[in-house]
Amino acid sequence: MKKCVFAGTFDPISKGHEYVVEKCLETFDKVVIAVGINVNKTPLFSLEERLQIIKAMYIGSERVEVKSFDGMLVDFMKENDIKFTVRGIRNADDYKYENKMAQYNRDLSPETITLFIPTPASLSYVSSSAIRNIIDLNGDYSEYVPKNALPVIKTLLQRK
């Protein structure tokens, strides 16, 4: 079974993230969405809430698994017997950053293969941080998050 990991903080998950998962499913038998804990970020949604949002999107799908991880991605990949990691690329700045991270991952775990999936131009400006800013300013963020995630996000925000 060919599987890959798509890791990130997903705070919140965006249509760009959803696009990357869809492209992964065209190539791999299984996609593990790994929701990471980033100590350098203050998330809008807790880890449990981010997992809840993403699981709601893929409920009933046997080809998408949602897990959390803390620590290095290459360690998570070894623990879960995954060789491929996939990164979404919106622009040249993303590529520079992600390519550097891919090199570190390869140095730390030579068997790791990083694949880049460019998003379409229509999603090139969509980011989780921009979505959080819109939410903070009480704006309409609905066109930037996946349709299946929207009800869960709205419910969680009403509780905050």
Summary of the structure (lengths in Angstrom):
residues: 160
radius of gyration: 15.2
end to end distance: 40.7
largest distance: 45.1
contacts: 461
relative contact order: 0.21
helix: 46%
strand: 19%
